[in-house]
Amino acid sequence: MKRPILIHPDPRLKTVCDPVSDMSDDLRALADDMLETMYDAPGIGLAAPQVGVLSRLIVLDCIKEEGAAPRPLVMANPRVIAASDDTNVYEEGCLSIPDQYADVERPKVVEVEWMDRDGKLRRETFDGLWATCVQHEIDHLDGRLFIDYLKPLKRQLITRKMVKLKKERARERA
């Protein structure tokens, strides 16, 4: 089931999420809904707070090549356990901040530990776009948005655009 994506500013997007104790059927259903919502958007990552659920759960799939098999990942309680000194700069966007993009510098390679949809502890090293995406989504679980890495003026400008967008959407629905 596709879920509505919260648009910044929304206090739920700035809230530190609660850890997941185990992968219940409800959480697996949420993960499936999040994947459907992410693919439909379209995006490469989505965090539970973006659909209004304050749990430490993210989904991602950075396979973008035409005809390539998708690689959807479901991560509960993901955490970076090691990061490279080398960094990458990617132009990041966010489904909660539509049509806004900015360069963000992050570690190029990260090792992440998480609980998978079967409740098993997993660990993997991610590089490039995958590393950027997983860090971006983990940030959401800590109440941090990619615009928080920007200079205050640019961040305020984007926030004002989002406030205007939310008002326009509310008028359209009225």
Secondary structure as the mmCIF struct_conf table of DSSP 4:
data_model
#
loop_
_struct_conf.conf_type_id
_struct_conf.id
_struct_conf.beg_label_comp_id
_struct_conf.beg_label_asym_id
_struct_conf.beg_label_seq_id
_struct_conf.end_label_comp_id
_struct_conf.end_label_asym_id
_struct_conf.end_label_seq_id
HELX_LH_PP_P HELX_LH_PP_P1 PRO A 4 LEU A 6
BEND BEND1 HIS A 8 PRO A 9
HELX_RH_3T_P HELX_RH_3T_P1 PRO A 11 LYS A 14
BEND BEND2 THR A 15 THR A 15
STRN STRN1 VAL A 16 VAL A 16
HELX_LH_PP_P HELX_LH_PP_P2 CYS A 17 CYS A 17
STRN STRN2 ASP A 18 ASP A 18
HELX_LH_PP_P HELX_LH_PP_P3 PRO A 19 VAL A 20
BEND BEND3 ASP A 22 ASP A 22
HELX_RH_AL_P HELX_RH_AL_P1 ASP A 25 ASP A 40
TURN_TY1_P TURN_TY1_P1 ALA A 41 PRO A 42
BEND BEND4 ILE A 44 ILE A 44
STRN STRN3 GLY A 45 ALA A 47
HELX_RH_3T_P HELX_RH_3T_P2 ALA A 48 VAL A 51
TURN_TY1_P TURN_TY1_P2 GLY A 52 GLY A 52
STRN STRN4 SER A 55 SER A 55
BEND BEND5 ARG A 56 ARG A 56
STRN STRN5 LEU A 57 LEU A 60
BEND BEND6 GLU A 65 GLU A 65
TURN_TY1_P TURN_TY1_P3 GLU A 66 GLY A 67
HELX_LH_PP_P HELX_LH_PP_P4 ALA A 68 PRO A 70
STRN STRN6 LEU A 73 ALA A 83
BEND BEND7 ASP A 85 ASP A 85
STRN STRN7 THR A 87 CYS A 94
TURN_TY1_P TURN_TY1_P4 LEU A 95 SER A 96
STRN STRN8 ILE A 97 PRO A 107
BEND BEND8 LYS A 108 LYS A 108
STRN STRN9 VAL A 109 MET A 115
TURN_TY1_P TURN_TY1_P5 ARG A 117 ASP A 118
BEND BEND9 GLY A 119 GLY A 119
STRN STRN10 LEU A 121 ASP A 127
HELX_RH_AL_P HELX_RH_AL_P2 GLY A 128 LEU A 141
STRN STRN11 ASP A 142 ASP A 142
TURN_TY1_P TURN_TY1_P6 GLY A 143 GLY A 143
HELX_RH_3T_P HELX_RH_3T_P3 PHE A 146 TYR A 149
BEND BEND10 LEU A 150 LEU A 150
HELX_RH_AL_P HELX_RH_AL_P3 PRO A 152 ARG A 173
#
